[in-house]
Structures are given as structure tokens and as C-alpha cells.
Amino acid sequence: MDRPFLDLGPCGPLRGRLRVPGDKSVTHRGLMLLALAEGEGRLYHPLKAGDTLSTVRVLRALGAEIEEEGPHFLVRGRGLRLKEPEDVLDCGNAGTLMRLLLGILAGQEGLFAVLTGDASLRRRPMGRVAAPLRAMGAQVDGREGGDKAPLAVRGTSLRGLRYVLPVPSAQVKSALLLAGLFAEGVTEVLEPTPTRDHTERLFRHFGLPLERGEGWVRTFRTGPFPARDLTVPGDFSSAAFFLVAALLVPGSEVVVEGVGLNPTRTGLLQVLKAMGAEVEWRVLEGEAGEPVGYVRARHSPLQGVAVDPGLIPLMVDEVPALAAAAAWAEGETFIPGLSELRVKESDRLSAIARNLRALGVEAEEGPDWLRVRGGGVRPGTVEPFHDHRIAMAFAVAGLPVGVRILEPEWAEISYPGFFQDLKRLCGGS
């Protein structure tokens, strides 16, 4: 059967200002916490795309009332007690939804639920969340010993625990903190390597118990808490593709406005600066504890670098965009610490390496590393592997010379209108 495709470029200079859709991570978490709050609250400028709309559908099935008010959501919460669903909860392609929801459902005493998702999500590991939740007293089971969906959860009485993250994971940390709101005693998570802290910032926004120190965070059982309105910043992970596109196409200058600049998310900016990129950013305001500002990027000749492995947890979703930049950089770029990319929407590490080679770039992958010898790409065809970030990253990588993207609709998972925005900045070409 013929597959849909989109031919892009070559593109002339990208020029203009842009606001990207709302942050996916903040939208997921904001919806969940509003569903647990008492009363009603509005989520302003959320991401309305495949993954977050899955969260809306699942929370409605659990009894939350969620209405669309133009671009916003009005949420009437359940006051910590969700309704037992009448059917299986379909999480679609949303790993964040499934993992964080496990933490919430584990503490809903007596409630039974089954979680599933699409073929990609059913392949992704869930044992990293299920195992510590079981240590708290949760009842979680599923395929392959509870590591793969479908997953069955029966809410129980939980007890706090002290848990050291074996691998950097904001999703595991967040699931345990959410479970900790229902657990007796202290729930403490230690992270040897910092990860994104949206959950902690939202706990503060909603007045939930939270203590933080260097390398640790803890929470406690909570009582009912009131809903509060929340404004979602623009998603830095979405902005990254346009910043890299501006760096690659001669004559380009792009400003992304209203974007979240949480320092646990912006490791890519540090790497691009080290590569010689002319990129600047400034925080102008804050929303719900999240710093918000603008980023400006101008076309720049780039040099390959060896990336500091400590930066990877601060840019794990931006590695595909970095690979696009590395393809055009002079010399070699080495990116370590990429084991997490093996268990994303695709085997993202393999998908990056294969698409780089399809565009004529010398790329080598190891178990958890990528080596790219840049210098430019040639026209070719990109396989997204059912992964939104792969589709967008290689649209950007091929933009200066022209590229064919198979199944471009995968970009809609996190960025509805991505290709329209790209066309506009390219002057309609």
C-alpha cells in the first residue's frame, strides 16, 4: 500500500517570530493535578495534540469533567478520589500518561483499572515504575512480569519509601511523588543526576507538600487541595526544531517567543553554543514557577563536539534535533548516555542513525552512544518509525537540500501544525 509522504525544501532563509504549542510535560501534569483537585480550574494554552488528548480522555473516564473553552481547558476535579472506569483505559502513544497515572491509581484504594496503549506504547518498559510502586504496597501486574502493558492496577493503602533512581527518569520520579500524596509516611526520591522538575514546580503551584534538597525530593500524604488556574508555557522541545533549522539554513533568523526555559530542559542550548551556534535566550516572566522567555537563533557554521553526558537528562527529547545539527557540523559529534533513547516511542537511537545514513551522513551507534561525522546531508527519504520527534528532526536536517518525509502526520503527536509553521517561516516555499 502506498504510504503518505511530504516533500520539503530546499528552503530559503527562515525568518520571523513564532509561538510553539504548549509544553507537553506541563500539560499532562497540569491536567492530572487539576483532576485530583477540588473545585474547578483552567488550563490556559495547553498542548492539544495526540498524547495530551489521550490524557483528557482517560481522566474523563476516571470521572473528571473536562471541557474545552476555545484553546483552553476547564477542569472540574474529583478531590483526590477518582471514579472506577467502566472500560480499559487507552493511553494511546503517551508514555508519560501511563507511567504517571500508575502512581495516581496505585493509591486509589479499592479502584481497579486496566491500562493499555498503541503498539509502540505496549513495547515500552513500565517495570521501572511498577517495581518501586510495589515496594510501596501497590498491586500492579501486566505482561512480562508487569513490565509491559496492558497493565492491571488495584488501588491499595500505600506506605512511603526512600528510592534511589537507578537511571535518570523524570517520569519515574513523578509517578512516585504522585503516589506519595496517598501514602503514609515520607516518600523520598534521590536522583544522582538531575532530571526535569515540572512535577515539583506544579506541586508548589497547587500547595502540595514538597521538600527539596541537592539530589533529593520528598513528599507526604495530603488532604484535599483547591484547584488553581495554570498557564502552560511553550514547549522547548518543539521550539528546538526551529532553532536548529535557523542554524542550518543560510540567511536565517528565528525568534521563538513565550517558550519555557526551565533549566532542567535546556541542555541543548548549552551544546549548541559549544558548537558555535549564534543563539541567545532570555527569561522574561514566570508561569506557575516555570521560567518563560524567548530564544533567538541565527544561521551559524557549526563544529562537532563531544557532549557532556551530564547534559543528556536535560535534553533527552532534543537529541534528534541535536543529531540534525551534528549532520551539518564540521567534524565529529559524539553523544553518550543515550540508553533512554532505546525505549522511547521508537528505538530512537537506531532511528536517528538509520535516517542519518539514509541522507548520506556517516553515523555509528553503540549500545548507548551516537557518533556523527558531519559536513552536510544529501536529498533522501526519511522513515519516522512512528515517532513524532524523528519526523520533525529529519525534516529539519534535510531542509537545506530537500527531503521526503514518509507519514508526516506523526508530527501531530506533539506539534499540530508543525509543517505549516515551517512553511510560513520559509516564506511559503
Buried (B, 14 or more C-beta within 10 A) or exposed (E): EEEEEBEBBBBBBBBBEBBBBBBBBBBBBBBBBBBBBBBBBBBBBBBBBBBBBBBBBBBBBBBBEBEEEEEBBBBBBBBBEBEBBEEEBBBBBBBBBBBBBBBBBBBBEEBEBBBBBBEBBBBBBBBBBBBBBBBBBBBBBBEEEBBBBBBBBBBBEBBBBEBEBEBBBBBBBBBBBBBBBBBBBBBBBBBEBBBBBBBBBBBEBBEBBBEEEEEEBBBBBBEEBEBBBBBBBBBBBBBBBBBBBBBBBEEBBBBBBBBBBBBBBBBBBBBBBBBBBBBEBEBEEBBBBBBBBBBBBBBBEBBBBEBBBEBBBBBBBBBBBBBBBBBBBBBBBBBBBBBBBBBBBBBBBBBBBBBBBBBBBEBBBEEBBBBBBBBBBEBBBBBBBBBBBBBBBBBBBBBBBBBBBBBBBBBBBBBBBBBEBBBBBBEEE
